[in-house]
C-alpha cells in the first residue's frame, strides 16, 4: 500500500520556501535553485553535495524509485507530496512529479583558467534563459571544458535555463558574473584564442577550418539573441567569425550557431595535430 503524502498543504513553510526559489532574488540570497523532472534530479543526486531536498508525488516515487533512493543515499531530505503541492512549486505547465532543491554549483573563473581549458563557450549579454541553457547543453555535447556567463547575461539558475540544459548544468564548470573584458583577458593569458561568433564577421568559419587555424585552444564568444555582439566586444577578440549561410535562410538562431561553432572547434582539435590529439597521445 502506498504511503500517504506528507505535505498536503501548499501553505507548508517548506513548500513556501521552495516556491520562492522561482524568483532570482531568493535564489541569490539562499544560494539554492530548483531542478525539475527525473533527468535533472538524477543528475543533481549524482553531483557531489548538490541535492538538498526532493519533493515527489507518491506516483513519481514509485515510478522513479531509483532516483528517490539516490536522493536519500546522498543525504537529501525527501518529502512525499500531494500533486497540488508539486504543481505549486513547479514552474512548468505539466509537472513530472519531482522537484529538487539544489545548492549553487558555479565555479570561480580563476579555477577554470587554472585548468587550462581547450574549448570554452562565453555567453556575453545573453538574456534568454532557454538559449543560455541550450548553449550550455551544446557546449557539453561538443566536449567543452567550461562555460562562462558574463555579468550582463541571464541568471544561470533560472528554472527555464536549468530545464534547457537537460542536465548539462551538472556536467561541466560554469563561471557566472564575469565582466566580458575580464573573461577575454583571462582566457587569453591562459593561452586560449578568442573567437567572436557574429553573422557580420569578416572571417568565414569554413575558411578558418580550411586554413587549419581552429586546432588550438579556443573560446567562442556568443552575443545577445537580438543584436549580437557590440563593436567594443568584437574588438577584444582575435577574430570575428561568421557561420556561412549556403541556402536562403536569413540567419541562424543563437543556439544553432553555437552548436556549429563549438563542433567545428571540437573536430579541428581532434584532428591530427590538433591540441586534443597532441595532448591525449602524450
Beta strands, then each sheet from edge to edge (+ up, - down):
strand 1: 32-36
strand 2: 51-56
strand 3: 77-80
strand 4: 98-103
strand 5: 119-123
strand 6: 146-150
strand 7: 173-178
strand 8: 193-197
strand 9: 203-204
strand 10: 218-222
strand 11: 239-242
sheet 1: 1+ 4- 2+ 3+
sheet 2: 7+ 6+ 5+ 10+ 8+ 11+ 9+
end
